[in-house]
Amino acid sequence: MACDPAERAGAILEIDLEGVAANWRALAARVAPAQCAAVVKADAYGLGAVPVAAALAKAGCRRFFVATLDEGIALRRVLAPANEIAVFNGPPPQTAAEFAAHDLIPVLNDPAQIEAWQRFAADAPAAGAILHLDTGMARLGLTPREFAAFADAGWRRGAIRWRGLMSHLACADEPGHALNALQHSRFAAARDRLAALGFSAPASLAASSGIFLGREYHFDFVRPGAALYGVNPHPPAPNPMRQVLRLKGKIVQVREIDRGESVGYGASHIMETRGRLATVAIGYADGWPRSLSHRGGGRLGGAHIPLVGRVSMDLVVFDVSALPEEIARPGAFVDLLDAEYGVDRAAADAGTIGYEILTALGRRYHRAYRGESG
């Protein structure tokens, strides 16, 4: 008889869907009367786009953003037609019919995408799109010259049903950065210029951190992503978002070790005293960063336990010398992410950002979704 998947798992990732929905509701209330979309690209930042989007739709979200066509197709299978799904990267060549077949809205980022979509819209007048302007990121979107040409004549030539106008802030997580105000000014000027020419579509500038720059950044709708999943959108202020993850790894072996013995690859940790070590079934193959070697830690029995030695592909080692044997035992679980030690703290210890911690979460975890009926 097969055992329960949670019993045989080396690590368990618990995802609080009601917490994700609560974060969305809090952001929606903050930006009202502007609307609040949700960014669920990269498999909802590693948490599972299908269950996350379903929970957000149940909470009232009606506009979703993904990065690629394939992500959009997968999401449309579970979201009703009343929910908009927009694709940030726009339509690759020869894919317009697929966008239409799955009722997806492309974000048009350059003149070639606009021209191709105009040709398609001539025979499909309901084909909507979002126009992306580059106001300072230099990544995607019309450059100032391209926008000038578009405003002068380009947008009038086609039958595109414009569903939005957007740009993206480069430094929103640094509230005092001068580029924030400059991008806002450029975007507002572009919107006003198009409006004077008869272009009408809801405007969006702010993602997670941009929401906290002030009401003038909200325009008609905002596009939070990482904040929904517990990343602090407004550092160094206290995190206003609810933590939605608990990651725990199973102890597979506990051993005694003498003073002076080395631990892990490279013999990079030497025991200063005799002690006990717990080996836990998680590693960089699961998205637990190798840069947490000799840093970070976990919690077991309410106590902090330090990570010692290098993070390897499948295993990490913790010093459990201070804990009773009945707590630090094979089969027990060490908390790696929880309400106290969230993705931002793990990211700081790893020398990265919370976004990377989230999106690296591996496929080998047993995933347990909580609050699905909430």
N, C-alpha and C positions, 0 to 999 in steps of 0.2 A: 504494500500500500504506500503510495507516494506521500511524502511529508508536506506540510504546509510550506509554500515558497518563502514565507517570512522566517521559518525555522531553519531553512538551509542557506539563507542569504548571509553573505559576509558583512553586508552593511545595509541599513534601511534608511531611506529618505522619506520622511513624512512631510507632506505638503498640505498646508491649511488653506483650502479653497475659500472658506468663509473669510479668512484673513485677507486674501487677495481681493475679494469683493468689498470687504470693509475699507481697504486702502483706496479702491476706486471710488467708493461712495464719499469718502472724506475729501478726495481731490475734486470730485464733481461738485460737492457743496462749496468748496473753497473758490472755484472759478465761476460759479453761477453768476449771471445768466449765460455765460459762455458754456458750450457743451464740452463734454469730456469723452474723448476716444480712448482706445487702449492699444498699445503696441505689443503684439504677441509674436514677433519675429523670433528667429533662432529657437523655435520650439518653446515659445513663451519664456525666453531667457533660460532655457534648460529645464523648466518645470513641467512642460507638457502643454502644448498649444491647445489641444482638443479639450481636455478637462478644464483648463484655465479659461478659455474663451467661452465655454458653455456656462461656467459659473458667472462670468462677467456679463454675459447676455441676460442671464436670469436676474442679475442685479440691476439691469437697465441700460447697459452699454449697447449702443447701436452702431458704432463705427470702429472698425478694427484695422490695424496696419500690420502687414508682414513685409518681408524683404524680397522674396522671390515668387515667381509664378507657381512653382511646385508647392511652396508653403500655402499660397492662396487656394490652390485646388484642394489640398488636404483639409483646409479649414472650412471651405464651402460645403464639404460633405456633412458637416455637423451644425452649421449655422443656417438659419432660415433666410430666405431672400430679403426679409426686412432689415437684416444686418448688412451694412456696407463692409466690403473688404477691399482695401487699397494696397497696392504693391509698390513699395518704395523704389525699387530698382527699375521700374518701368517695363515695357514690353520688349523682349528680345526680338530680333527680326523673325518674321513669319509666324508670330504667335498671337496676332490680334484676334483671330477666330477663337482661340482657346480662352482668352480673357472674356470674350462675349459669352461663350458656352457656359462658363462657370460664374458669370455675373461678377467679374472682378473689375476694379477700377485701377487703371495704371496711373502712376505718377510719372509725368513726362518731364524728362530731365535735360533734354538737348534738342536742337532744331531737327535732327534726323528722326527722333522719336515722335516729335510733333507732326512732321510731314507724313510719316507713315500712318499715324493714327488719324490724321485728317483724311487720307485716302480711304482708310477703312470706314470712317464715320460717314463718308459720302453715300455709302450703301447701307449703313447701319446707324440711322440718325439718333438712336437712343444711346449710342456708345459714349459713355462719360469718361472724364479724365480729370486729374488734378495737375495743375501747373506748378512746377518747382522752380524757385528763384534762388540763385546763389547770392547771398548778401554778405559773405565773409568767411565761409567755410572752405571754399575752393575744393570741393569734393564732387557733389552732384548739383544739378540745377543750371538754369540759364545764366551765363555771364552777363555783366552789365551791357556789353555790346549786343549780345544775342537778345537780351530783353528789349533793348531799344528797337531793334528790328521787328521783334514780335509785336510790340506795342504800336509801332507805326503802321504795320500792314498785316503781319503774319496771322494774327488770331482771327481776322475777318474773313480769311480765305476758305476756311473749312466749316464743317458742320458739327464740330465737337461740342458736346454738352458739358460745359465746365462744371465740375463738382467741387472744386476747391482750389485755393491758392496757398502755397506753403513755402516756408524757408526753415532753416535749422540753425540754431545758435551754437557757436563754437566754444563759448566760455561761460555758459550759464551757471556752472557750478562755482564760478568766481564772481560773486555779485558786484564787486567793485571794478571789474575789468571794463575798460573803455569800449571794447568791441561790442559789448551787449547793447549799449545805447546807440552805437553806430549802426548795428544790424537792424535794430528796431526802427531807426529813422529811415534807413534804406527800404525796408519792407513796407512801412507805412506809406512812403512816397510812391512806391511801385503800385501798391494797391489803389491809392487815390488816382494815379494816372490812368490805370485800367478802368476804374469805375467811371471816370469822366468820359471814357470812350465807349461805355456801354457794357463792359465786361463785368459780370455779376457772379460771384461765387464766394462761399464762406472762406475766411482767411485763418491761417494757423501758423504761429511762429514757435510757440513754447512746447517743449517736451517736459520731462520730469522736473529738472532744475529750473527751467524757465518759468514754470508756474509760480515759483517763489520770488521772482524778480519784481512782481507787482502786477496789478490788474491791467495796466496798459499793455502788458505782454500777452494777455490772454486772447485778444481778438475774438473770433467767433467760436473757435474750438481749440482745445489743447490735446497733446498726444503723449501722455505719460507712458513710460515703459518700466524702467528699473525701479521706480518708486513703488509701483504696484507689488513688487516682489521683495520689498523690505530694504532696498538700498537707500541710504540717506540722501535725499535730493538737495539738501541745503546745508552742507558742512560749512564751518565747524559747529553750527548750531545743533542742539540735540535732535536726534532723528524723530520726526513726527510720524513715521510710518510703522505699521505693525510688522513684526517679524513673522514670516510665514513658513519657515523651514525648521526641521529638526533632522540632523544627520547623525546617525549613530553607527559605530563600527563594532563588530563582534571580536572579542578576545579569543584567539585560537590557541594560544599557549602562554603559560606563565612559567618563568624560570628564575632560579637564583643565580646570581653572578657575583664573582669575587671582586674585591678592590683591584684596580689596575688592569682589568680586562676591557677589551674594546667592544664597541657596539656598531654593527652595520657596515655598509660598504665604506671602504677607505679608512676603516678604523678611526673614524674622525671624532668619536666620542669615547673617552676613557672614564671608567667608573672611579670616582674618588673614594667611595666607600663600598663595602659589601651591600648588595641590595637585591631587589626583585624587579623583573621586567615583564611587561605584558606586550605580546605581539598581536596587532590588530589587523584584520583583513580589509585594508583599504590602502590605496597607493596612487601614484600619479596616473596609472591606467584608468582610475576612477575619477580623475579630475582633482585629486588632492595634491596641491602643487608641490613639486620637488623643492621649491624655494622656501617651504616651511621646515626644511631640515634644520635641526637644532633650534627651531623657534616654535612658536605656537604651542598647542597642548590640547588637552581634553578634560572632560569632567567625568568623574566616576564616584558614585556614592556621595554626591554633593561637594566633592573636593577636586581642586585642580591637580592634574597630573601632567608633568612636562613631557614633551616629545623629545626623544634623545636619538642621536645619530641621523642618518639620511633617510628621507622618504624614498622608498624603493617602488618598483612597479605595482606590486600587489600588497605590500605590507608596510606598516609603521610600528615603531616601538615606543612605549611609554614607560617611564619610571614609576612604579607603583609601590616603591619600598615603604612609603608611609601609610599604606592602607592595609586593613586586616585581610587575611587570606580569603575569608568568606565573601568579601566584596570584590576583590581583584582575583577573579577565577575564570577559567575557560567557559565560554558561553555567555558571559556578562557583556553588556554593551557599554562602550565609551561614547559619550556625547561629544561630537565634533563641531556641530553648529546647533545653536538653540537660541532661546530668547535672550540669554545673557551674552553669549559669544556668537554674534551674527555675522553676516557676510562681510560687512565693512571692517569688523575687527580682524577677521581671518585675512581679508585682503591687505590690511595694513601690516600684519605680521609677515605676509608673503611678498610684500613689496609690489602689489598690483592694485587693481580696483575691484569693487564688488561685482561689477558686470562680468569680469573674467571668471571670478569664483563661481557665479551662477551658471554661466553658459558652458563651463567645463564639467559640470556635474555629469557623472558617467552613466552608461547604460547598464552597468552590472548591479547597480543598487536595486533592491526590492523597493518599489515605490508604493507608498500608501497615501491615498488622498483622503483628507478629513474635511468634514463640513459640506459634502456634496449635496446634501438635502437642505443646507442652510439658506 
